[in-house]
């Protein structure tokens, strides 16, 4: 990180000296150019490892093998964790998974990228997207009300798509005989 910062400062200092001596004699514009280029270089260097990792995942993808097409429902924290976990699984040559994109109830997220995957529509558009993209599986990576979950299960049944839910859970791992009966309730309810 220190090396990146030193490199960014050196490059931006060189840019500002050239710009200051040739084009600009004003101090404010030179300072803006200096700090702007420094910030851009530092942020670019911080993003570089992640970008290289994403590109390597694309390059290492198995060729000619029909991938199982996944659509992720949800674009929140759980979806981010799921996609992060999935990106680690994609390095496994035995996995033949292709994430088509993400759908979410929030229309403002359309077109944005979540962990490298694009939000391609809303939940209302789910049937259309699933047919158009030939989705094999829908993974729910968010909390949904039971009524909405039933609607999605019905859509999956009609379109012959496997619907699954990804959860993060914490369980107490002690034998039942050693744990008091109310221990699990206290751990979940937070009261003791």
Secondary structure, 3 states (H helix, E strand, C coil): CHHHHHHHHHHHHHHHHHHHHHCCCCHHHHHHHHHHHHHHHHHHHHHHHHHHHHHHHHHCCCCCCCCEEEEEECCCHHHHHHHHHHHHHCCCCCCCEEEEEEECCCHHHCCCEECCEEEEECHHHHHHHHHHCCCCEEEECCCCCHHHHHHHHHHHHHHCCEEEECCCCCCCCCCCCCCCCCHHHHHHHCCC
